[in-house]
Amino acid sequence: MLNVPDGLELRPAGSRTEHRRRRRSVLAVAAIAVVAGSGCFALTTSAADAASRTLLVPTTYRTISAAVKAAHSGDTVLVAPGTYRENVTIDGKYVVVRARSTNPAATVITGRAGRTTVMIANVPTRRGVPRAALIGFRVTGGSASGGTGGGITALNHGDALIEKNLIDGNRAQHGGGVLVYGSSNPVITYNTIRGNHGSIMGGGVFVAMHSSPRIYGNTIQSNTVSGGTTPGGGPSGGGIYISNDGNNPAATRSAPNVSRNTIVGNTVSFAGGGIVLGTGANAIIASNRISSNRSAYGGGIHIENHGAAPSITQNLIEANTAARSSAYPGSGSGGGISVFGGSRPKIGHNTIRANRTSYAGGGIVLAESSFSAVNGNRIIGNQVVPGITGSFGGGIGVATAGGRLTNNVMQSNSAPVGGGIAMLGTGAVQVVNNVIVSNNATLASFAAGGGLYIGAKPVNSTSIINNVVTDNNDYQIFENGRIARYSANLVTNTGKGLFFSFPAHELHSAAQFNGNAKVLYAHGNIATAPTFIDAATGNLALAAGSAGVNQGTALGATGVDINNRARPVGGRFDVGAWER
């Protein structure tokens, strides 16, 4: 009998100890934040808005700071190429600070040690449009203490446009490149944020305390977070760290938007190589390329936001790594995405491919009382590397969590146990209208479920409905006991067989499976091989006349298919992710 742990070891930052630690950490930032000016919105708006000026640096003003000090709201500070060794503060003025050159490397602001290089504060948007701006500079050399970012700090309604800058070589505890804090909603766009370092959170960007920036079109690359470890936690958010406050009432949750960025090659010793979504952030993470990032949990994205409902949509999440670390029990989880701590994300229509872990969830791991809606994703070629006893879930690993997994393609994933999907521990899981094909369980000495592995779960906690499960190695479905309910699936008798459980043993036909008293519930399942439109090119929609067309059940079925086409067509539901 295969003895696979139930996943209860998977407790990174989601433990209550770490939740309190993060809360204290974020509140500590608040306590020591450098508050620019008085914190009031005493903006110079009178005649200056109507008669804006252009202040030239160094022609008229020797330094950027001198020009900003002389400027009124509505003015532009235009800076010639050169290196400016100063720390610039834009406080309470709607001023545009712009480099004359279109090459940010030509106009350099090098901060003095111990301070953020550029501080922007008390410039709230008007009608949602930022009126202060920093455009076209290289921002480097910042080495800030707690409470400010290394390169740029947007603080206390610092709602500026931060555009087309090169932000590199900066260091801070939080936000090595950029820190956004205190109800600030800047637009951060078309920047290159690379080679920055955070010692606690946010190597590239750190966002906290009721802030909802728009972060889009940036390259966030090769940033790092590393420092001392604490019980249950450690440095997080190599590329981006997003959180709100520890109290987390629904009405005060932030809503950052992170879209169309390239987030690549970031590294962190604990959680979220690419992105961390922390407490109270209803973030939108959309249409990003998140690749080649590395951490112990969530190589691409780590979600641990305690009841908030972020949306992860239409991203390419590939070639990220979650590696085992002796410092963190249960690490090596969630190569593409890890979900912990009571989170409620929507993970939809992403391509999650070629990610690697050493323990659980090559593509995605769902853990620690979270509940995720995972819909319409292509989860392909992810791997749990053999070597750790009890490792599981090549495509998706579920441990002590719930979820609804619908309309996904699970193809060519591998793990010692559960090549496609492995489900363990408590939590209700529905697996509905998926295509689970050509996955591999690599624990050759035991039956381990090439397509699906269901083990160490409460009876009647798992429903498998309207799926195509075919051409996986080992048994298509392995069940540890008499646990799950199976309705209207197309499961072929390929690999070692259609189904295996310890009560029922090997089953090789639909007639043996349906109505079997040693299976909790099996009804309407078919065992005829499907005909896909073009499996060789990855088109796994059922062809006309294929087994599975009009063979699904309405009970528990999805209302739309992978292409958001309404189900059913022709009066009856199809099995698999596509509706004909």
VEXDREN-2710 file (C-alpha; in Angstrom, 1 decimal):
% VEXDREN-2710
k/r/px/py/pz
1/MET/0.0/0.0/0.0
2/LEU/1.3/3.4/-1.0
3/ASN/1.7/5.6/2.0
4/VAL/1.6/9.2/0.8
5/PRO/1.6/12.0/3.3
6/ASP/-1.7/14.0/3.4
7/GLY/-0.1/17.3/2.6
8/LEU/-0.4/18.7/6.2
9/GLU/3.3/19.6/6.0
10/LEU/2.5/22.3/3.5
11/ARG/2.6/25.3/5.8
12/PRO/4.7/28.1/4.6
13/ALA/3.7/31.7/5.4
14/GLY/0.1/30.7/5.8
15/SER/0.6/29.6/9.4
16/ARG/-0.9/31.9/12.0
17/THR/2.5/32.6/13.3
18/GLU/3.6/33.8/9.9
19/HIS/0.4/35.8/9.3
20/ARG/1.0/37.6/12.6
21/ARG/4.7/38.1/11.6
22/ARG/3.8/39.6/8.3
23/ARG/1.1/41.8/9.9
24/ARG/3.7/43.1/12.4
25/SER/6.2/43.6/9.6
26/VAL/3.9/45.6/7.5
27/LEU/2.7/47.7/10.4
28/ALA/6.3/48.2/11.4
29/VAL/6.9/49.8/7.9
30/ALA/4.0/52.2/8.7
31/ALA/5.5/53.1/12.0
32/ILE/8.9/54.0/10.6
33/ALA/7.8/55.4/7.2
34/VAL/9.4/58.6/6.2
35/VAL/6.4/61.0/5.8
36/ALA/7.2/63.5/3.2
37/GLY/6.0/67.0/4.1
38/SER/3.1/67.4/6.4
39/GLY/1.0/64.6/4.8
40/CYS/-1.6/67.3/3.9
41/PHE/-2.7/68.1/0.4
42/ALA/-1.5/71.7/0.4
43/LEU/-1.0/71.8/-3.3
44/THR/0.2/74.9/-5.1
45/THR/-2.6/75.3/-7.7
46/SER/-3.4/78.9/-8.1
47/ALA/-2.2/80.7/-11.3
48/ALA/0.5/78.2/-11.9
49/ASP/-1.9/75.7/-13.4
50/ALA/-3.1/78.2/-15.9
51/ALA/0.4/79.4/-16.9
52/SER/2.7/76.4/-16.7
53/ARG/6.4/76.8/-17.2
54/THR/9.4/74.6/-18.2
55/LEU/12.3/74.8/-15.8
56/LEU/15.6/73.7/-17.4
57/VAL/18.3/71.6/-15.6
58/PRO/21.2/72.3/-15.5
59/THR/20.8/75.4/-17.8
60/THR/18.7/77.4/-15.3
61/TYR/18.8/75.2/-12.2
62/ARG/21.9/73.3/-11.4
63/THR/20.1/70.4/-9.7
64/ILE/16.8/68.6/-10.2
65/SER/15.9/69.3/-6.6
66/ALA/16.4/73.0/-7.0
67/ALA/14.2/73.1/-10.0
68/VAL/11.4/71.1/-8.2
69/LYS/11.6/73.4/-5.3
70/ALA/11.1/76.4/-7.6
71/ALA/8.3/74.8/-9.6
72/HIS/4.6/75.3/-9.2
73/SER/1.9/72.8/-9.9
74/GLY/1.5/72.5/-13.6
75/ASP/5.2/73.1/-14.4
76/THR/7.6/70.8/-16.1
77/VAL/11.2/70.2/-15.0
78/LEU/13.1/69.2/-18.1
79/VAL/16.5/67.6/-17.4
80/ALA/19.4/67.4/-19.8
81/PRO/21.5/64.2/-20.0
82/GLY/24.1/63.7/-17.3
83/THR/24.5/62.2/-13.9
84/TYR/22.8/64.0/-11.0
85/ARG/24.1/62.9/-7.6
86/GLU/21.1/63.8/-5.4
87/ASN/17.9/62.6/-3.7
88/VAL/14.9/64.2/-5.4
89/THR/11.6/64.9/-3.5
90/ILE/8.3/65.8/-5.2
91/ASP/6.0/66.7/-2.3
92/GLY/2.6/68.3/-2.7
93/LYS/3.2/69.7/-6.2
94/TYR/1.7/68.6/-9.5
95/VAL/5.1/68.7/-11.3
96/VAL/6.3/66.7/-14.2
97/VAL/10.0/65.8/-14.0
98/ARG/11.1/64.6/-17.4
99/ALA/14.4/63.6/-19.0
100/ARG/15.1/65.3/-22.3
101/SER/16.7/62.2/-23.7
102/THR/14.5/59.2/-24.7
103/ASN/17.3/56.9/-23.5
104/PRO/16.9/56.5/-19.7
105/ALA/20.6/55.5/-19.3
106/ALA/21.6/59.0/-20.5
107/THR/20.0/60.8/-17.6
108/VAL/21.0/59.3/-14.2
109/ILE/19.7/60.2/-10.7
110/THR/22.1/58.5/-8.3
111/GLY/20.9/58.6/-4.7
112/ARG/23.1/59.2/-1.7
113/ALA/23.4/56.2/0.6
114/GLY/20.8/55.7/3.3
115/ARG/17.9/57.4/1.5
116/THR/15.4/56.6/-1.3
117/THR/16.6/58.1/-4.5
118/VAL/13.3/59.7/-5.5
119/MET/10.4/60.5/-3.1
120/ILE/6.9/61.3/-4.4
121/ALA/4.2/62.2/-1.9
122/ASN/0.9/64.1/-1.5
123/VAL/0.0/64.3/-5.2
124/PRO/-3.4/62.6/-5.4
125/THR/-4.9/62.0/-8.8
126/ARG/-7.6/64.3/-10.2
127/ARG/-10.5/62.5/-11.9
128/GLY/-8.3/59.4/-11.8
129/VAL/-5.5/61.0/-13.9
130/PRO/-2.1/61.5/-12.4
131/ARG/-0.7/65.0/-12.7
132/ALA/2.7/64.5/-11.2
133/ALA/5.2/62.4/-13.1
134/LEU/8.8/61.0/-13.3
135/ILE/9.7/60.1/-16.9
136/GLY/12.7/58.8/-18.6
137/PHE/15.5/58.5/-16.0
138/ARG/17.9/55.9/-14.7
139/VAL/17.2/55.8/-11.0
140/THR/20.0/54.0/-9.1
141/GLY/22.2/53.9/-6.0
142/GLY/19.4/54.1/-3.5
143/SER/19.9/52.2/-0.2
144/ALA/17.0/53.1/2.0
145/SER/16.2/52.0/5.5
146/GLY/12.9/50.7/6.6
147/GLY/9.8/52.6/5.4
148/THR/11.0/53.7/2.0
149/GLY/12.0/52.0/-1.2
150/GLY/15.5/51.9/-2.5
151/GLY/14.9/53.6/-5.9
152/ILE/11.5/55.3/-5.8
153/THR/9.0/55.8/-3.0
154/ALA/5.4/56.7/-3.6
155/LEU/4.0/57.6/-0.2
156/ASN/0.8/59.2/1.2
157/HIS/-1.3/59.6/-2.0
158/GLY/1.8/59.5/-4.2
159/ASP/-0.3/59.0/-7.3
160/ALA/2.3/60.0/-9.9
161/LEU/2.9/58.6/-13.4
162/ILE/6.2/56.7/-13.2
163/GLU/7.1/56.0/-16.8
164/LYS/9.9/54.8/-19.0
165/ASN/12.5/54.8/-16.3
166/LEU/15.4/52.3/-15.7
167/ILE/15.3/51.5/-12.0
168/ASP/18.3/49.4/-11.1
169/GLY/20.9/48.8/-8.5
170/ASN/18.9/49.9/-5.5
171/ARG/18.5/48.3/-2.1
172/ALA/15.9/48.5/0.7
173/GLN/14.2/46.3/3.3
174/HIS/10.9/46.7/1.4
175/GLY/10.8/47.6/-2.3
176/GLY/14.3/47.5/-3.5
177/GLY/13.3/49.2/-6.7
178/VAL/9.9/50.8/-5.9
179/LEU/7.9/51.1/-2.7
180/VAL/4.2/52.1/-3.0
181/TYR/2.6/52.9/0.4
182/GLY/-0.1/54.8/2.3
183/SER/-3.1/55.0/-0.1
184/SER/-0.9/55.7/-3.1
185/ASN/-2.2/54.8/-6.6
186/PRO/0.6/55.5/-9.0
187/VAL/0.7/54.4/-12.6
188/ILE/3.9/52.5/-13.1
189/THR/4.4/51.8/-16.8
190/TYR/7.0/50.9/-19.4
191/ASN/9.8/50.9/-16.9
192/THR/12.7/48.4/-16.6
193/ILE/13.0/47.4/-12.9
194/ARG/16.0/45.1/-12.6
195/GLY/18.9/44.1/-10.4
196/ASN/17.4/45.6/-7.2
197/HIS/17.4/43.9/-3.8
198/GLY/15.1/43.7/-0.9
199/SER/16.1/42.2/2.4
200/ILE/12.5/41.4/3.6
201/MET/9.9/41.8/0.8
202/GLY/9.6/43.1/-2.7
203/GLY/12.9/43.0/-4.6
204/GLY/11.5/44.9/-7.5
205/VAL/8.3/46.4/-6.2
206/PHE/6.6/46.5/-2.8
207/VAL/2.9/47.6/-2.5
208/ALA/1.1/48.0/0.9
209/MET/-1.4/49.8/3.0
210/HIS/-4.5/50.6/0.9
211/SER/-2.6/51.2/-2.3
212/SER/-3.9/50.2/-5.7
213/PRO/-1.3/51.0/-8.3
214/ARG/-1.5/50.2/-12.0
215/ILE/1.6/48.3/-12.9
216/TYR/1.7/47.5/-16.6
217/GLY/4.0/47.2/-19.5
218/ASN/7.2/46.9/-17.4
219/THR/10.1/44.6/-17.5
220/ILE/10.8/43.4/-13.9
221/GLN/13.9/41.3/-14.0
222/SER/16.6/39.7/-11.9
223/ASN/15.6/41.3/-8.7
224/THR/16.3/39.4/-5.4
225/VAL/15.0/39.2/-1.9
226/SER/17.2/37.4/0.7
227/GLY/17.8/37.8/4.4
228/GLY/17.3/36.2/7.7
229/THR/14.7/33.5/8.2
230/THR/12.0/33.5/10.9
231/PRO/9.8/30.6/12.2
232/GLY/7.3/29.7/9.4
233/GLY/8.4/32.5/7.1
234/GLY/11.1/34.5/5.3
235/PRO/11.9/36.9/2.5
236/SER/9.1/37.1/-0.1
237/GLY/8.2/38.6/-3.5
238/GLY/11.3/38.6/-5.7
239/GLY/9.6/40.6/-8.5
240/ILE/6.5/42.1/-6.8
241/TYR/5.1/41.9/-3.3
242/ILE/1.5/43.2/-2.9
243/SER/-0.4/43.4/0.4
244/ASN/-2.8/45.6/2.2
245/ASP/-3.1/45.8/6.0
246/GLY/-3.4/43.1/8.7
247/ASN/-7.0/43.9/9.6
248/ASN/-8.3/43.0/6.2
249/PRO/-12.0/44.2/6.3
250/ALA/-13.6/43.7/3.0
251/ALA/-14.5/47.3/2.5
252/THR/-10.8/48.4/2.7
253/ARG/-9.2/45.8/0.5
254/SER/-6.9/47.2/-2.2
255/ALA/-7.2/46.5/-5.9
256/PRO/-3.9/46.7/-7.7
257/ASN/-3.7/45.9/-11.3
258/VAL/-0.6/44.1/-12.7
259/SER/-0.9/43.7/-16.4
260/ARG/1.2/43.0/-19.5
261/ASN/4.5/43.0/-17.7
262/THR/7.5/40.7/-18.3
263/ILE/8.4/39.3/-14.8
264/VAL/11.5/37.2/-15.4
265/GLY/14.5/35.8/-13.6
266/ASN/13.6/37.1/-10.1
267/THR/14.8/35.1/-7.0
268/VAL/13.6/34.9/-3.4
269/SER/14.6/32.5/-0.7
270/PHE/11.0/32.0/0.7
271/ALA/7.8/32.7/-1.3
272/GLY/6.8/34.1/-4.6
273/GLY/9.7/34.3/-7.0
274/GLY/7.7/36.4/-9.4
275/ILE/4.8/37.8/-7.4
276/VAL/3.4/37.5/-3.9
277/LEU/-0.3/38.5/-3.2
278/GLY/-0.5/39.0/0.5
279/THR/-3.3/39.9/2.9
280/GLY/-6.3/41.9/1.8
281/ALA/-5.4/42.5/-1.8
282/ASN/-8.1/41.9/-4.5
283/ALA/-5.4/42.2/-7.2
284/ILE/-5.8/41.6/-10.9
285/ILE/-2.9/39.8/-12.4
286/ALA/-3.5/39.7/-16.2
287/SER/-1.7/39.0/-19.4
288/ASN/1.8/38.9/-17.9
289/ARG/4.7/36.8/-18.9
290/ILE/6.0/35.3/-15.6
291/SER/9.0/33.1/-16.3
292/SER/12.2/31.7/-14.9
293/ASN/11.6/32.9/-11.4
294/ARG/12.7/30.9/-8.3
295/SER/11.6/30.5/-4.7
296/ALA/10.7/27.8/-2.1
297/TYR/6.9/28.3/-2.5
298/GLY/5.2/29.6/-5.7
299/GLY/8.0/29.9/-8.2
300/GLY/5.8/32.1/-10.4
301/ILE/3.1/33.4/-8.0
302/HIS/2.5/32.8/-4.3
303/ILE/-1.0/33.7/-3.1
304/GLU/-1.7/34.0/0.6
305/ASN/-4.3/36.8/1.1
306/HIS/-6.7/35.4/3.7
307/GLY/-10.1/35.7/2.2
308/ALA/-9.5/38.3/-0.6
309/ALA/-10.3/37.2/-4.1
310/PRO/-7.6/38.0/-6.6
311/SER/-7.9/37.3/-10.3
312/ILE/-5.1/35.5/-12.1
313/THR/-6.0/35.5/-15.8
314/GLN/-4.5/35.1/-19.3
315/ASN/-0.9/34.9/-18.1
316/LEU/1.9/32.9/-19.5
317/ILE/3.5/31.2/-16.4
318/GLU/6.4/29.1/-17.5
319/ALA/9.8/27.6/-16.5
320/ASN/9.5/28.8/-12.9
321/THR/11.0/26.7/-10.0
322/ALA/9.9/26.0/-6.5
323/ALA/12.8/24.3/-4.8
324/ARG/13.0/22.4/-1.6
325/SER/14.7/24.3/1.3
326/SER/15.8/22.7/4.6
327/ALA/14.8/26.0/6.3
328/TYR/11.1/25.6/5.3
329/PRO/9.1/22.4/5.9
330/GLY/6.9/21.5/3.0
331/SER/8.8/23.8/0.6
332/GLY/9.3/22.9/-3.0
333/SER/5.6/23.5/-3.7
334/GLY/3.8/25.3/-6.6
335/GLY/6.2/25.6/-9.5
336/GLY/3.8/28.0/-11.3
337/ILE/1.4/29.1/-8.6
338/SER/1.0/28.3/-4.9
339/VAL/-2.2/29.1/-3.0
340/PHE/-2.2/29.1/0.8
341/GLY/-3.8/30.7/3.9
342/GLY/-7.5/30.7/3.2
343/SER/-7.2/32.5/-0.1
344/ARG/-10.0/32.5/-2.6
345/PRO/-8.4/33.2/-6.0
346/LYS/-9.8/32.9/-9.5
347/ILE/-7.2/31.3/-11.7
348/GLY/-8.5/31.4/-15.3
349/HIS/-7.3/31.0/-18.9
350/ASN/-3.6/31.0/-18.1
351/THR/-0.9/28.9/-19.8
352/ILE/1.0/27.2/-17.1
353/ARG/3.8/25.2/-18.5
354/ALA/7.3/23.7/-17.9
355/ASN/7.4/24.7/-14.3
356/ARG/9.2/22.5/-11.8
357/THR/9.0/21.6/-8.1
358/SER/10.7/19.2/-5.8
359/TYR/7.6/18.3/-3.6
360/ALA/4.1/19.3/-4.7
361/GLY/2.2/20.9/-7.5
362/GLY/4.4/21.2/-10.5
363/GLY/2.0/23.6/-12.1
364/ILE/-0.2/24.6/-9.2
365/VAL/-0.5/23.7/-5.5
366/LEU/-3.7/24.4/-3.6
367/ALA/-3.1/24.2/0.2
368/GLU/-4.0/25.3/3.7
369/SER/-7.8/25.7/3.7
370/SER/-7.8/27.8/0.5
371/PHE/-10.5/27.5/-2.1
372/SER/-9.7/28.2/-5.7
373/ALA/-11.7/28.4/-8.9
374/VAL/-9.3/27.0/-11.5
375/ASN/-10.9/27.4/-14.9
376/GLY/-9.9/27.2/-18.6
377/ASN/-6.2/26.9/-18.1
378/ARG/-3.7/24.9/-20.2
379/ILE/-1.5/23.2/-17.7
380/ILE/1.2/21.4/-19.7
381/GLY/4.6/19.8/-19.2
382/ASN/5.0/20.7/-15.5
383/GLN/7.0/18.4/-13.3
384/VAL/7.5/17.3/-9.7
385/VAL/11.1/16.1/-9.8
386/PRO/11.4/12.7/-8.1
387/GLY/13.5/12.5/-5.0
388/ILE/11.3/13.4/-2.0
389/THR/9.1/10.8/-0.4
390/GLY/5.4/11.5/-0.9
391/SER/5.8/14.2/-3.6
392/PHE/2.7/14.6/-5.7
393/GLY/0.7/16.5/-8.3
394/GLY/2.5/17.1/-11.6
395/GLY/-0.2/19.4/-13.0
396/ILE/-2.1/20.3/-9.8
397/GLY/-1.5/19.2/-6.2
398/VAL/-4.3/19.7/-3.7
399/ALA/-3.5/19.3/0.0
400/THR/-5.9/20.2/2.7
401/ALA/-7.7/22.6/0.5
402/GLY/-10.9/22.9/-1.6
403/GLY/-11.5/24.0/-5.2
404/ARG/-13.5/23.7/-8.4
405/LEU/-11.3/22.7/-11.3
406/THR/-13.1/23.2/-14.6
407/ASN/-12.4/23.3/-18.3
408/ASN/-8.7/22.8/-18.0
409/VAL/-6.3/20.9/-20.2
410/MET/-3.9/18.8/-18.1
411/GLN/-1.3/17.4/-20.5
412/SER/2.2/15.8/-20.3
413/ASN/2.7/16.7/-16.6
414/SER/4.6/14.3/-14.3
415/ALA/5.1/13.5/-10.6
416/PRO/5.9/10.4/-8.5
417/VAL/2.2/10.4/-7.5
418/GLY/-0.7/11.9/-9.5
419/GLY/0.8/12.8/-12.9
420/GLY/-2.1/15.1/-13.8
421/ILE/-3.9/15.9/-10.5
422/ALA/-3.3/14.6/-7.0
423/MET/-5.7/15.3/-4.2
424/LEU/-5.0/14.7/-0.5
425/GLY/-6.1/16.0/2.9
426/THR/-9.4/17.7/3.8
427/GLY/-11.3/20.0/1.6
428/ALA/-14.0/19.5/-1.0
429/VAL/-12.8/19.3/-4.6
430/GLN/-14.9/19.2/-7.8
431/VAL/-13.1/18.2/-11.0
432/VAL/-15.4/19.0/-13.9
433/ASN/-15.2/19.0/-17.7
434/ASN/-11.4/18.8/-17.9
435/VAL/-9.2/17.0/-20.5
436/ILE/-6.5/14.9/-18.6
437/VAL/-4.2/13.3/-21.1
438/SER/-0.7/11.9/-21.4
439/ASN/0.4/12.6/-17.9
440/ASN/2.8/10.4/-16.0
441/ALA/3.2/9.0/-12.5
442/THR/6.8/8.2/-12.1
443/LEU/6.7/6.1/-8.9
444/ALA/7.2/2.9/-10.9
445/SER/7.2/0.5/-7.9
446/PHE/3.6/1.3/-6.9
447/ALA/0.3/2.2/-8.5
448/ALA/0.2/5.9/-8.3
449/GLY/-2.4/7.3/-10.8
450/GLY/-1.1/8.7/-14.1
451/GLY/-4.1/10.9/-14.6
452/LEU/-5.7/11.3/-11.2
453/TYR/-4.7/10.3/-7.7
454/ILE/-7.2/10.6/-4.9
455/GLY/-5.9/9.6/-1.5
456/ALA/-6.2/10.4/2.2
457/LYS/-9.4/12.4/1.8
458/PRO/-12.7/12.3/3.6
459/VAL/-15.4/10.1/2.0
460/ASN/-17.7/12.0/-0.4
461/SER/-15.4/15.1/-0.5
462/THR/-14.4/14.7/-4.2
463/SER/-16.5/14.7/-7.4
464/ILE/-15.2/13.8/-10.8
465/ILE/-17.7/14.8/-13.5
466/ASN/-17.7/15.0/-17.3
467/ASN/-13.9/14.6/-17.7
468/VAL/-11.9/13.0/-20.5
469/VAL/-9.1/10.9/-18.8
470/THR/-7.0/9.1/-21.4
471/ASP/-3.5/8.0/-22.4
472/ASN/-2.0/8.6/-19.0
473/ASN/0.5/6.0/-17.8
474/ASP/-0.1/3.8/-14.7
475/TYR/-3.8/3.7/-13.9
476/GLN/-6.0/6.5/-15.4
477/ILE/-7.5/6.9/-11.9
478/PHE/-6.0/5.7/-8.6
479/GLU/-8.2/6.0/-5.5
480/ASN/-6.8/5.2/-2.0
481/GLY/-10.2/4.0/-0.7
482/ARG/-13.9/4.3/-1.3
483/ILE/-13.9/8.1/-1.4
484/ALA/-15.0/9.9/-4.6
485/ARG/-18.1/10.1/-6.9
486/TYR/-17.7/9.6/-10.6
487/SER/-20.3/10.8/-13.1
488/ALA/-20.3/10.7/-16.9
489/ASN/-16.5/10.6/-17.5
490/LEU/-14.8/9.2/-20.5
491/VAL/-12.0/7.1/-19.0
492/THR/-10.1/4.8/-21.3
493/ASN/-8.6/1.5/-20.4
494/THR/-5.0/2.6/-21.3
495/GLY/-1.9/2.4/-19.2
496/LYS/-2.3/-0.2/-16.5
497/GLY/-6.1/0.1/-16.6
498/LEU/-9.1/2.4/-16.2
499/PHE/-9.3/2.4/-12.4
500/PHE/-7.6/1.1/-9.3
501/SER/-8.6/1.3/-5.6
502/PHE/-7.7/-1.0/-2.7
503/PRO/-11.4/-2.0/-2.2
504/ALA/-12.1/-2.6/-6.0
505/HIS/-8.7/-3.5/-7.3
506/GLU/-8.1/-3.3/-11.0
507/LEU/-11.1/-2.3/-13.3
508/HIS/-10.8/-2.4/-17.0
509/SER/-14.2/-1.5/-18.4
510/ALA/-17.1/0.8/-17.9
511/ALA/-19.3/-2.2/-17.0
512/GLN/-16.9/-3.1/-14.2
513/PHE/-16.8/0.5/-13.0
514/ASN/-20.4/1.8/-13.1
515/GLY/-22.5/0.6/-10.2
516/ASN/-19.5/-1.2/-8.5
517/ALA/-20.4/-1.6/-4.8
518/LYS/-16.7/-1.2/-3.9
519/VAL/-16.7/2.3/-5.5
520/LEU/-18.6/5.0/-3.6
521/TYR/-20.5/6.1/-6.7
522/ALA/-19.9/5.5/-10.4
523/HIS/-22.6/6.2/-13.0
524/GLY/-22.7/7.0/-16.7
525/ASN/-19.0/6.6/-17.3
526/ILE/-17.8/5.4/-20.7
527/ALA/-14.6/3.7/-21.7
528/THR/-14.5/4.2/-25.4
529/ALA/-11.4/6.0/-26.8
530/PRO/-12.1/9.7/-27.7
531/THR/-11.4/11.2/-31.1
532/PHE/-9.8/14.6/-30.8
533/ILE/-9.8/17.1/-33.6
534/ASP/-6.0/17.1/-33.8
535/ALA/-4.1/15.8/-30.8
536/ALA/-0.8/16.1/-32.5
537/THR/-1.1/19.9/-32.6
538/GLY/-2.7/20.2/-29.2
539/ASN/-6.3/20.6/-30.3
540/LEU/-8.0/18.3/-27.7
541/ALA/-11.5/19.3/-28.6
542/LEU/-13.7/16.3/-29.4
543/ALA/-14.3/15.7/-33.1
544/ALA/-17.7/15.3/-34.5
545/GLY/-19.1/11.8/-33.7
546/SER/-16.5/11.3/-31.0
547/ALA/-17.4/9.3/-27.9
548/GLY/-18.1/11.9/-25.2
549/VAL/-20.2/14.2/-27.4
550/ASN/-23.6/14.6/-25.8
551/GLN/-22.6/12.1/-23.1
552/GLY/-22.1/14.4/-20.2
553/THR/-24.4/15.0/-17.2
554/ALA/-26.0/18.4/-16.4
555/LEU/-25.5/17.8/-12.7
556/GLY/-22.5/19.8/-11.6
557/ALA/-21.5/20.6/-15.2
558/THR/-20.0/24.0/-16.2
559/GLY/-22.2/26.6/-17.8
560/VAL/-19.6/27.5/-20.4
561/ASP/-16.7/25.7/-22.0
562/ILE/-13.0/26.6/-22.2
563/ASN/-13.8/29.2/-24.8
564/ASN/-16.6/30.7/-22.8
565/ARG/-19.1/29.1/-25.2
566/ALA/-22.4/28.4/-23.5
567/ARG/-23.2/24.8/-22.5
568/PRO/-25.0/22.7/-23.6
569/VAL/-25.2/22.7/-27.4
570/GLY/-27.8/20.5/-28.9
571/GLY/-29.6/19.8/-25.7
572/ARG/-27.0/17.6/-23.9
573/PHE/-23.6/18.3/-22.4
574/ASP/-20.3/17.1/-23.8
575/VAL/-17.5/15.7/-21.7
576/GLY/-14.2/17.4/-21.8
577/ALA/-13.3/21.1/-21.9
578/TRP/-14.9/22.0/-25.2
579/GLU/-18.6/22.0/-26.2
580/ARG/-19.4/21.2/-29.8
END
